[in-house]
Amino acid sequence: MAGSPAEVDDGGSGDGEMTPLQKHVAFFDRNKDGVIYPWETFQGFRAIGAGLGLSLVGPVFINGFLGPKTRSGKIPSPLFPIYVKNISRGKHGSDTGAYDAQGRFVPAKFEEIFQKHAHTNPNALTSAELLEMIRANRDPKDYKGWVGAWVEWKVLYSLCKDDNGLLPKETIRALYDGSLFFKMEEEMASSKKKA
């Protein structure tokens, strides 16, 4: 259910600009052609500092799951391309609702994450609080959604938690607005230059 215009941030999508969900996945479109192939997903994971194992397994599941859903037409592609413009078709259930059905950001749903689940720190989530949130968002019998949500949040937590084991609110906000992966890539490049 999409919110009213006052309740969503469409990222300016009315004039052809990408929605926040499109911006979120566009990071992995390494050649900026609007299509994300498994090797680009791999390159994106490596660029944000993911280990080789996650970088190899991630594309299999991500492209395998999202590719067919975002593709126009009925003929499947053995390359499992993800089409950025159609990424909202790949939204799964059992999520936070911080993206609406069109991929627009819903600020009220984002704030609700912290109002309901940030018990230790009002501006961050612990691992246990993340699990609580994932369980609270489960739709009945939506097993794929449960797995999808769990994997997404656990990967985010493992890559982005701070030294105190907290996943900061500003990090999660950057995930939703599409800027997080670009920031992570810049930080990785910067740290490599210093080394």
mmCIF file of the C-alpha atoms, coordinates in Angstrom:
data_MODEL
# 
_entry.id   MODEL 
# 
loop_
_atom_site.group_PDB 
_atom_site.id 
_atom_site.type_symbol 
_atom_site.label_atom_id 
_atom_site.label_alt_id 
_atom_site.label_comp_id 
_atom_site.label_asym_id 
_atom_site.label_entity_id 
_atom_site.label_seq_id 
_atom_site.pdbx_PDB_ins_code 
_atom_site.Cartn_x 
_atom_site.Cartn_y 
_atom_site.Cartn_z 
_atom_site.occupancy 
_atom_site.B_iso_or_equiv 
_atom_site.pdbx_formal_charge 
_atom_site.auth_seq_id 
_atom_site.auth_comp_id 
_atom_site.auth_asym_id 
_atom_site.auth_atom_id 
_atom_site.pdbx_PDB_model_num 
ATOM 1   C CA . MET A 1 1   ? 0.000  0.000   0.000   1.00 0.00 ? 1   MET A CA 1 
ATOM 2   C CA . ALA A 1 2   ? 1.587  3.248   -1.104  1.00 0.00 ? 2   ALA A CA 1 
ATOM 3   C CA . GLY A 1 3   ? 1.461  6.257   1.134   1.00 0.00 ? 3   GLY A CA 1 
ATOM 4   C CA . SER A 1 4   ? 0.156  9.652   0.156   1.00 0.00 ? 4   SER A CA 1 
ATOM 5   C CA . PRO A 1 5   ? 2.566  12.126  -1.476  1.00 0.00 ? 5   PRO A CA 1 
ATOM 6   C CA . ALA A 1 6   ? 3.162  13.746  1.924   1.00 0.00 ? 6   ALA A CA 1 
ATOM 7   C CA . GLU A 1 7   ? 4.159  10.378  3.389   1.00 0.00 ? 7   GLU A CA 1 
ATOM 8   C CA . VAL A 1 8   ? 6.686  9.287   0.755   1.00 0.00 ? 8   VAL A CA 1 
ATOM 9   C CA . ASP A 1 9   ? 9.914  10.595  -0.693  1.00 0.00 ? 9   ASP A CA 1 
ATOM 10  C CA . ASP A 1 10  ? 9.911  9.564   -4.328  1.00 0.00 ? 10  ASP A CA 1 
ATOM 11  C CA . GLY A 1 11  ? 13.415 10.848  -4.931  1.00 0.00 ? 11  GLY A CA 1 
ATOM 12  C CA . GLY A 1 12  ? 12.066 13.121  -7.619  1.00 0.00 ? 12  GLY A CA 1 
ATOM 13  C CA . SER A 1 13  ? 10.859 10.159  -9.673  1.00 0.00 ? 13  SER A CA 1 
ATOM 14  C CA . GLY A 1 14  ? 8.085  12.213  -11.262 1.00 0.00 ? 14  GLY A CA 1 
ATOM 15  C CA . ASP A 1 15  ? 10.535 13.737  -13.755 1.00 0.00 ? 15  ASP A CA 1 
ATOM 16  C CA . GLY A 1 16  ? 12.364 10.579  -14.739 1.00 0.00 ? 16  GLY A CA 1 
ATOM 17  C CA . GLU A 1 17  ? 14.817 10.608  -11.859 1.00 0.00 ? 17  GLU A CA 1 
ATOM 18  C CA . MET A 1 18  ? 15.384 7.294   -10.093 1.00 0.00 ? 18  MET A CA 1 
ATOM 19  C CA . THR A 1 19  ? 13.403 6.282   -7.038  1.00 0.00 ? 19  THR A CA 1 
ATOM 20  C CA . PRO A 1 20  ? 15.341 5.642   -3.824  1.00 0.00 ? 20  PRO A CA 1 
ATOM 21  C CA . LEU A 1 21  ? 15.039 1.867   -4.394  1.00 0.00 ? 21  LEU A CA 1 
ATOM 22  C CA . GLN A 1 22  ? 16.456 2.246   -7.906  1.00 0.00 ? 22  GLN A CA 1 
ATOM 23  C CA . LYS A 1 23  ? 19.308 4.354   -6.494  1.00 0.00 ? 23  LYS A CA 1 
ATOM 24  C CA . HIS A 1 24  ? 19.913 1.655   -3.880  1.00 0.00 ? 24  HIS A CA 1 
ATOM 25  C CA . VAL A 1 25  ? 20.519 -1.032  -6.524  1.00 0.00 ? 25  VAL A CA 1 
ATOM 26  C CA . ALA A 1 26  ? 22.067 1.224   -9.187  1.00 0.00 ? 26  ALA A CA 1 
ATOM 27  C CA . PHE A 1 27  ? 25.370 1.061   -7.317  1.00 0.00 ? 27  PHE A CA 1 
ATOM 28  C CA . PHE A 1 28  ? 25.771 -2.492  -8.627  1.00 0.00 ? 28  PHE A CA 1 
ATOM 29  C CA . ASP A 1 29  ? 25.220 -1.326  -12.221 1.00 0.00 ? 29  ASP A CA 1 
ATOM 30  C CA . ARG A 1 30  ? 28.950 -0.875  -12.644 1.00 0.00 ? 30  ARG A CA 1 
ATOM 31  C CA . ASN A 1 31  ? 28.823 0.221   -16.300 1.00 0.00 ? 31  ASN A CA 1 
ATOM 32  C CA . LYS A 1 32  ? 25.674 2.356   -15.801 1.00 0.00 ? 32  LYS A CA 1 
ATOM 33  C CA . ASP A 1 33  ? 23.674 0.750   -18.620 1.00 0.00 ? 33  ASP A CA 1 
ATOM 34  C CA . GLY A 1 34  ? 20.569 0.085   -16.496 1.00 0.00 ? 34  GLY A CA 1 
ATOM 35  C CA . VAL A 1 35  ? 21.236 -3.654  -16.285 1.00 0.00 ? 35  VAL A CA 1 
ATOM 36  C CA . ILE A 1 36  ? 23.050 -5.480  -13.483 1.00 0.00 ? 36  ILE A CA 1 
ATOM 37  C CA . TYR A 1 37  ? 24.702 -8.766  -14.439 1.00 0.00 ? 37  TYR A CA 1 
ATOM 38  C CA . PRO A 1 38  ? 26.061 -11.241 -11.857 1.00 0.00 ? 38  PRO A CA 1 
ATOM 39  C CA . TRP A 1 39  ? 29.671 -10.164 -12.487 1.00 0.00 ? 39  TRP A CA 1 
ATOM 40  C CA . GLU A 1 40  ? 28.664 -6.565  -11.720 1.00 0.00 ? 40  GLU A CA 1 
ATOM 41  C CA . THR A 1 41  ? 27.022 -7.693  -8.489  1.00 0.00 ? 41  THR A CA 1 
ATOM 42  C CA . PHE A 1 42  ? 30.284 -9.463  -7.643  1.00 0.00 ? 42  PHE A CA 1 
ATOM 43  C CA . GLN A 1 43  ? 32.302 -6.319  -8.432  1.00 0.00 ? 43  GLN A CA 1 
ATOM 44  C CA . GLY A 1 44  ? 29.938 -4.212  -6.315  1.00 0.00 ? 44  GLY A CA 1 
ATOM 45  C CA . PHE A 1 45  ? 30.293 -6.504  -3.320  1.00 0.00 ? 45  PHE A CA 1 
ATOM 46  C CA . ARG A 1 46  ? 34.074 -6.399  -3.609  1.00 0.00 ? 46  ARG A CA 1 
ATOM 47  C CA . ALA A 1 47  ? 33.996 -2.601  -3.934  1.00 0.00 ? 47  ALA A CA 1 
ATOM 48  C CA . ILE A 1 48  ? 32.211 -2.251  -0.574  1.00 0.00 ? 48  ILE A CA 1 
ATOM 49  C CA . GLY A 1 49  ? 34.617 -4.563  1.206   1.00 0.00 ? 49  GLY A CA 1 
ATOM 50  C CA . ALA A 1 50  ? 32.688 -7.836  1.197   1.00 0.00 ? 50  ALA A CA 1 
ATOM 51  C CA . GLY A 1 51  ? 34.771 -10.974 1.403   1.00 0.00 ? 51  GLY A CA 1 
ATOM 52  C CA . LEU A 1 52  ? 35.297 -13.290 -1.523  1.00 0.00 ? 52  LEU A CA 1 
ATOM 53  C CA . GLY A 1 53  ? 32.748 -15.845 -0.260  1.00 0.00 ? 53  GLY A CA 1 
ATOM 54  C CA . LEU A 1 54  ? 29.901 -13.336 0.058   1.00 0.00 ? 54  LEU A CA 1 
ATOM 55  C CA . SER A 1 55  ? 30.920 -11.723 -3.219  1.00 0.00 ? 55  SER A CA 1 
ATOM 56  C CA . LEU A 1 56  ? 30.646 -15.084 -4.996  1.00 0.00 ? 56  LEU A CA 1 
ATOM 57  C CA . VAL A 1 57  ? 27.449 -16.324 -3.335  1.00 0.00 ? 57  VAL A CA 1 
ATOM 58  C CA . GLY A 1 58  ? 25.615 -12.977 -3.343  1.00 0.00 ? 58  GLY A CA 1 
ATOM 59  C CA . PRO A 1 59  ? 25.218 -12.701 -7.127  1.00 0.00 ? 59  PRO A CA 1 
ATOM 60  C CA . VAL A 1 60  ? 23.897 -16.262 -7.399  1.00 0.00 ? 60  VAL A CA 1 
ATOM 61  C CA . PHE A 1 61  ? 21.014 -15.501 -5.052  1.00 0.00 ? 61  PHE A CA 1 
ATOM 62  C CA . ILE A 1 62  ? 20.484 -11.818 -5.834  1.00 0.00 ? 62  ILE A CA 1 
ATOM 63  C CA . ASN A 1 63  ? 20.550 -12.111 -9.614  1.00 0.00 ? 63  ASN A CA 1 
ATOM 64  C CA . GLY A 1 64  ? 18.858 -15.504 -9.500  1.00 0.00 ? 64  GLY A CA 1 
ATOM 65  C CA . PHE A 1 65  ? 15.959 -14.104 -7.475  1.00 0.00 ? 65  PHE A CA 1 
ATOM 66  C CA . LEU A 1 66  ? 15.657 -10.565 -8.852  1.00 0.00 ? 66  LEU A CA 1 
ATOM 67  C CA . GLY A 1 67  ? 16.670 -11.092 -12.469 1.00 0.00 ? 67  GLY A CA 1 
ATOM 68  C CA . PRO A 1 68  ? 13.537 -12.953 -13.579 1.00 0.00 ? 68  PRO A CA 1 
ATOM 69  C CA . LYS A 1 69  ? 11.272 -10.596 -11.615 1.00 0.00 ? 69  LYS A CA 1 
ATOM 70  C CA . THR A 1 70  ? 12.685 -7.416  -13.149 1.00 0.00 ? 70  THR A CA 1 
ATOM 71  C CA . ARG A 1 71  ? 12.828 -8.685  -16.711 1.00 0.00 ? 71  ARG A CA 1 
ATOM 72  C CA . SER A 1 72  ? 10.261 -7.561  -19.266 1.00 0.00 ? 72  SER A CA 1 
ATOM 73  C CA . GLY A 1 73  ? 8.887  -10.262 -21.501 1.00 0.00 ? 73  GLY A CA 1 
ATOM 74  C CA . LYS A 1 74  ? 8.545  -13.959 -20.971 1.00 0.00 ? 74  LYS A CA 1 
ATOM 75  C CA . ILE A 1 75  ? 11.783 -15.339 -22.383 1.00 0.00 ? 75  ILE A CA 1 
ATOM 76  C CA . PRO A 1 76  ? 14.197 -15.985 -19.501 1.00 0.00 ? 76  PRO A CA 1 
ATOM 77  C CA . SER A 1 77  ? 17.833 -14.992 -19.755 1.00 0.00 ? 77  SER A CA 1 
ATOM 78  C CA . PRO A 1 78  ? 20.554 -17.415 -18.632 1.00 0.00 ? 78  PRO A CA 1 
ATOM 79  C CA . LEU A 1 79  ? 22.596 -14.368 -17.529 1.00 0.00 ? 79  LEU A CA 1 
ATOM 80  C CA . PHE A 1 80  ? 19.985 -13.365 -14.905 1.00 0.00 ? 80  PHE A CA 1 
ATOM 81  C CA . PRO A 1 81  ? 20.184 -9.612  -15.574 1.00 0.00 ? 81  PRO A CA 1 
ATOM 82  C CA . ILE A 1 82  ? 18.505 -7.275  -13.096 1.00 0.00 ? 82  ILE A CA 1 
ATOM 83  C CA . TYR A 1 83  ? 16.823 -4.291  -14.723 1.00 0.00 ? 83  TYR A CA 1 
ATOM 84  C CA . VAL A 1 84  ? 17.217 -1.247  -12.481 1.00 0.00 ? 84  VAL A CA 1 
ATOM 85  C CA . LYS A 1 85  ? 14.104 0.485   -13.845 1.00 0.00 ? 85  LYS A CA 1 
ATOM 86  C CA . ASN A 1 86  ? 11.957 -2.520  -12.826 1.00 0.00 ? 86  ASN A CA 1 
ATOM 87  C CA . ILE A 1 87  ? 13.507 -3.215  -9.429  1.00 0.00 ? 87  ILE A CA 1 
ATOM 88  C CA . SER A 1 88  ? 10.256 -2.490  -7.578  1.00 0.00 ? 88  SER A CA 1 
ATOM 89  C CA . ARG A 1 89  ? 8.943  -5.753  -9.091  1.00 0.00 ? 89  ARG A CA 1 
ATOM 90  C CA . GLY A 1 90  ? 11.528 -7.563  -6.990  1.00 0.00 ? 90  GLY A CA 1 
ATOM 91  C CA . LYS A 1 91  ? 10.354 -6.215  -3.634  1.00 0.00 ? 91  LYS A CA 1 
ATOM 92  C CA . HIS A 1 92  ? 9.668  -9.057  -1.250  1.00 0.00 ? 92  HIS A CA 1 
ATOM 93  C CA . GLY A 1 93  ? 7.219  -9.263  1.610   1.00 0.00 ? 93  GLY A CA 1 
ATOM 94  C CA . SER A 1 94  ? 8.109  -9.340  5.296   1.00 0.00 ? 94  SER A CA 1 
ATOM 95  C CA . ASP A 1 95  ? 10.053 -6.089  5.007   1.00 0.00 ? 95  ASP A CA 1 
ATOM 96  C CA . THR A 1 96  ? 9.951  -2.837  6.969   1.00 0.00 ? 96  THR A CA 1 
ATOM 97  C CA . GLY A 1 97  ? 7.708  -0.973  4.539   1.00 0.00 ? 97  GLY A CA 1 
ATOM 98  C CA . ALA A 1 98  ? 10.295 1.820   4.298   1.00 0.00 ? 98  ALA A CA 1 
ATOM 99  C CA . TYR A 1 99  ? 10.014 1.424   0.522   1.00 0.00 ? 99  TYR A CA 1 
ATOM 100 C CA . ASP A 1 100 ? 6.501  1.462   -0.895  1.00 0.00 ? 100 ASP A CA 1 
ATOM 101 C CA . ALA A 1 101 ? 5.379  -0.742  -3.799  1.00 0.00 ? 101 ALA A CA 1 
ATOM 102 C CA . GLN A 1 102 ? 6.879  1.708   -6.328  1.00 0.00 ? 102 GLN A CA 1 
ATOM 103 C CA . GLY A 1 103 ? 10.250 1.906   -4.543  1.00 0.00 ? 103 GLY A CA 1 
ATOM 104 C CA . ARG A 1 104 ? 9.675  5.301   -2.976  1.00 0.00 ? 104 ARG A CA 1 
ATOM 105 C CA . PHE A 1 105 ? 10.964 5.998   0.531   1.00 0.00 ? 105 PHE A CA 1 
ATOM 106 C CA . VAL A 1 106 ? 8.373  6.197   3.329   1.00 0.00 ? 106 VAL A CA 1 
ATOM 107 C CA . PRO A 1 107 ? 9.902  8.285   6.164   1.00 0.00 ? 107 PRO A CA 1 
ATOM 108 C CA . ALA A 1 108 ? 7.236  7.314   8.713   1.00 0.00 ? 108 ALA A CA 1 
ATOM 109 C CA . LYS A 1 109 ? 7.969  3.610   8.237   1.00 0.00 ? 109 LYS A CA 1 
ATOM 110 C CA . PHE A 1 110 ? 11.690 4.292   8.565   1.00 0.00 ? 110 PHE A CA 1 
ATOM 111 C CA . GLU A 1 111 ? 11.179 6.121   11.879  1.00 0.00 ? 111 GLU A CA 1 
ATOM 112 C CA . GLU A 1 112 ? 8.926  3.301   13.056  1.00 0.00 ? 112 GLU A CA 1 
ATOM 113 C CA . ILE A 1 113 ? 11.899 0.922   12.882  1.00 0.00 ? 113 ILE A CA 1 
ATOM 114 C CA . PHE A 1 114 ? 13.607 2.854   15.671  1.00 0.00 ? 114 PHE A CA 1 
ATOM 115 C CA . GLN A 1 115 ? 10.490 3.708   17.652  1.00 0.00 ? 115 GLN A CA 1 
ATOM 116 C CA . LYS A 1 116 ? 9.606  0.031   17.927  1.00 0.00 ? 116 LYS A CA 1 
ATOM 117 C CA . HIS A 1 117 ? 12.972 -1.726  18.037  1.00 0.00 ? 117 HIS A CA 1 
ATOM 118 C CA . ALA A 1 118 ? 15.809 0.602   19.167  1.00 0.00 ? 118 ALA A CA 1 
ATOM 119 C CA . HIS A 1 119 ? 15.779 -0.222  22.880  1.00 0.00 ? 119 HIS A CA 1 
ATOM 120 C CA . THR A 1 120 ? 19.507 0.161   23.653  1.00 0.00 ? 120 THR A CA 1 
ATOM 121 C CA . ASN A 1 121 ? 20.173 3.347   21.691  1.00 0.00 ? 121 ASN A CA 1 
ATOM 122 C CA . PRO A 1 122 ? 17.407 5.435   20.037  1.00 0.00 ? 122 PRO A CA 1 
ATOM 123 C CA . ASN A 1 123 ? 19.631 6.025   16.978  1.00 0.00 ? 123 ASN A CA 1 
ATOM 124 C CA . ALA A 1 124 ? 20.954 2.514   16.332  1.00 0.00 ? 124 ALA A CA 1 
ATOM 125 C CA . LEU A 1 125 ? 20.060 -1.168  16.385  1.00 0.00 ? 125 LEU A CA 1 
ATOM 126 C CA . THR A 1 126 ? 21.884 -4.062  18.013  1.00 0.00 ? 126 THR A CA 1 
ATOM 127 C CA . SER A 1 127 ? 22.020 -7.516  16.436  1.00 0.00 ? 127 SER A CA 1 
ATOM 128 C CA . ALA A 1 128 ? 19.269 -8.718  18.796  1.00 0.00 ? 128 ALA A CA 1 
ATOM 129 C CA . GLU A 1 129 ? 17.101 -5.687  17.964  1.00 0.00 ? 129 GLU A CA 1 
ATOM 130 C CA . LEU A 1 130 ? 17.542 -6.396  14.249  1.00 0.00 ? 130 LEU A CA 1 
ATOM 131 C CA . LEU A 1 131 ? 16.327 -9.959  14.795  1.00 0.00 ? 131 LEU A CA 1 
ATOM 132 C CA . GLU A 1 132 ? 13.365 -8.636  16.775  1.00 0.00 ? 132 GLU A CA 1 
ATOM 133 C CA . MET A 1 133 ? 12.508 -6.268  13.908  1.00 0.00 ? 133 MET A CA 1 
ATOM 134 C CA . ILE A 1 134 ? 12.827 -9.029  11.294  1.00 0.00 ? 134 ILE A CA 1 
ATOM 135 C CA . ARG A 1 135 ? 10.505 -11.300 13.283  1.00 0.00 ? 135 ARG A CA 1 
ATOM 136 C CA . ALA A 1 136 ? 7.988  -8.493  13.853  1.00 0.00 ? 136 ALA A CA 1 
ATOM 137 C CA . ASN A 1 137 ? 7.809  -7.779  10.102  1.00 0.00 ? 137 ASN A CA 1 
ATOM 138 C CA . ARG A 1 138 ? 7.177  -11.377 9.036   1.00 0.00 ? 138 ARG A CA 1 
ATOM 139 C CA . ASP A 1 139 ? 4.110  -11.923 6.903   1.00 0.00 ? 139 ASP A CA 1 
ATOM 140 C CA . PRO A 1 140 ? 2.435  -15.299 7.568   1.00 0.00 ? 140 PRO A CA 1 
ATOM 141 C CA . LYS A 1 141 ? 3.811  -18.129 5.403   1.00 0.00 ? 141 LYS A CA 1 
ATOM 142 C CA . ASP A 1 142 ? 6.051  -15.736 3.435   1.00 0.00 ? 142 ASP A CA 1 
ATOM 143 C CA . TYR A 1 143 ? 9.100  -17.971 3.753   1.00 0.00 ? 143 TYR A CA 1 
ATOM 144 C CA . LYS A 1 144 ? 11.007 -16.380 0.863   1.00 0.00 ? 144 LYS A CA 1 
ATOM 145 C CA . GLY A 1 145 ? 10.393 -12.937 2.358   1.00 0.00 ? 145 GLY A CA 1 
ATOM 146 C CA . TRP A 1 146 ? 11.567 -14.124 5.772   1.00 0.00 ? 146 TRP A CA 1 
ATOM 147 C CA . VAL A 1 147 ? 14.817 -15.466 4.322   1.00 0.00 ? 147 VAL A CA 1 
ATOM 148 C CA . GLY A 1 148 ? 15.305 -12.407 2.101   1.00 0.00 ? 148 GLY A CA 1 
ATOM 149 C CA . ALA A 1 149 ? 14.848 -9.978  4.991   1.00 0.00 ? 149 ALA A CA 1 
ATOM 150 C CA . TRP A 1 150 ? 17.083 -11.979 7.320   1.00 0.00 ? 150 TRP A CA 1 
ATOM 151 C CA . VAL A 1 151 ? 19.914 -12.227 4.774   1.00 0.00 ? 151 VAL A CA 1 
ATOM 152 C CA . GLU A 1 152 ? 19.729 -8.552  3.763   1.00 0.00 ? 152 GLU A CA 1 
ATOM 153 C CA . TRP A 1 153 ? 19.815 -7.291  7.346   1.00 0.00 ? 153 TRP A CA 1 
ATOM 154 C CA . LYS A 1 154 ? 22.505 -9.724  8.532   1.00 0.00 ? 154 LYS A CA 1 
ATOM 155 C CA . VAL A 1 155 ? 24.778 -8.777  5.623   1.00 0.00 ? 155 VAL A CA 1 
ATOM 156 C CA . LEU A 1 156 ? 24.189 -5.077  6.280   1.00 0.00 ? 156 LEU A CA 1 
ATOM 157 C CA . TYR A 1 157 ? 24.903 -5.555  9.984   1.00 0.00 ? 157 TYR A CA 1 
ATOM 158 C CA . SER A 1 158 ? 28.092 -7.541  9.364   1.00 0.00 ? 158 SER A CA 1 
ATOM 159 C CA . LEU A 1 159 ? 29.438 -4.940  6.919   1.00 0.00 ? 159 LEU A CA 1 
ATOM 160 C CA . CYS A 1 160 ? 28.303 -1.754  8.678   1.00 0.00 ? 160 CYS A CA 1 
ATOM 161 C CA . LYS A 1 161 ? 28.089 -2.232  12.452  1.00 0.00 ? 161 LYS A CA 1 
ATOM 162 C CA . ASP A 1 162 ? 30.228 0.125   14.481  1.00 0.00 ? 162 ASP A CA 1 
ATOM 163 C CA . ASP A 1 163 ? 32.855 -0.793  17.072  1.00 0.00 ? 163 ASP A CA 1 
ATOM 164 C CA . ASN A 1 164 ? 30.131 -1.093  19.736  1.00 0.00 ? 164 ASN A CA 1 
ATOM 165 C CA . GLY A 1 165 ? 28.121 -3.613  17.714  1.00 0.00 ? 165 GLY A CA 1 
ATOM 166 C CA . LEU A 1 166 ? 25.492 -1.046  16.732  1.00 0.00 ? 166 LEU A CA 1 
ATOM 167 C CA . LEU A 1 167 ? 24.034 -0.420  13.294  1.00 0.00 ? 167 LEU A CA 1 
ATOM 168 C CA . PRO A 1 168 ? 23.619 3.373   13.242  1.00 0.00 ? 168 PRO A CA 1 
ATOM 169 C CA . LYS A 1 169 ? 20.419 5.038   12.081  1.00 0.00 ? 169 LYS A CA 1 
ATOM 170 C CA . GLU A 1 170 ? 22.293 7.243   9.602   1.00 0.00 ? 170 GLU A CA 1 
ATOM 171 C CA . THR A 1 171 ? 23.774 4.104   8.000   1.00 0.00 ? 171 THR A CA 1 
ATOM 172 C CA . ILE A 1 172 ? 20.334 2.557   7.585   1.00 0.00 ? 172 ILE A CA 1 
ATOM 173 C CA . ARG A 1 173 ? 18.988 5.871   6.226   1.00 0.00 ? 173 ARG A CA 1 
ATOM 174 C CA . ALA A 1 174 ? 21.840 5.939   3.692   1.00 0.00 ? 174 ALA A CA 1 
ATOM 175 C CA . LEU A 1 175 ? 20.920 2.384   2.674   1.00 0.00 ? 175 LEU A CA 1 
ATOM 176 C CA . TYR A 1 176 ? 17.365 3.485   1.941   1.00 0.00 ? 176 TYR A CA 1 
ATOM 177 C CA . ASP A 1 177 ? 18.279 6.697   0.099   1.00 0.00 ? 177 ASP A CA 1 
ATOM 178 C CA . GLY A 1 178 ? 20.752 4.871   -2.144  1.00 0.00 ? 178 GLY A CA 1 
ATOM 179 C CA . SER A 1 179 ? 23.942 6.567   -0.953  1.00 0.00 ? 179 SER A CA 1 
ATOM 180 C CA . LEU A 1 180 ? 25.375 3.943   1.426   1.00 0.00 ? 180 LEU A CA 1 
ATOM 181 C CA . PHE A 1 181 ? 27.174 1.707   -1.061  1.00 0.00 ? 181 PHE A CA 1 
ATOM 182 C CA . PHE A 1 182 ? 28.755 4.684   -2.827  1.00 0.00 ? 182 PHE A CA 1 
ATOM 183 C CA . LYS A 1 183 ? 30.042 5.965   0.560   1.00 0.00 ? 183 LYS A CA 1 
ATOM 184 C CA . MET A 1 184 ? 31.373 2.515   1.427   1.00 0.00 ? 184 MET A CA 1 
ATOM 185 C CA . GLU A 1 185 ? 33.196 2.273   -1.899  1.00 0.00 ? 185 GLU A CA 1 
ATOM 186 C CA . GLU A 1 186 ? 34.782 5.701   -1.339  1.00 0.00 ? 186 GLU A CA 1 
ATOM 187 C CA . GLU A 1 187 ? 35.902 4.665   2.157   1.00 0.00 ? 187 GLU A CA 1 
ATOM 188 C CA . MET A 1 188 ? 37.392 1.421   0.825   1.00 0.00 ? 188 MET A CA 1 
ATOM 189 C CA . ALA A 1 189 ? 39.261 3.274   -1.944  1.00 0.00 ? 189 ALA A CA 1 
ATOM 190 C CA . SER A 1 190 ? 40.495 5.854   0.561   1.00 0.00 ? 190 SER A CA 1 
ATOM 191 C CA . SER A 1 191 ? 41.734 3.225   3.000   1.00 0.00 ? 191 SER A CA 1 
ATOM 192 C CA . LYS A 1 192 ? 43.576 1.410   0.181   1.00 0.00 ? 192 LYS A CA 1 
ATOM 193 C CA . LYS A 1 193 ? 45.338 4.642   -0.789  1.00 0.00 ? 193 LYS A CA 1 
ATOM 194 C CA . LYS A 1 194 ? 46.467 5.146   2.821   1.00 0.00 ? 194 LYS A CA 1 
ATOM 195 C CA . ALA A 1 195 ? 47.813 1.579   3.074   1.00 0.00 ? 195 ALA A CA 1 
# 
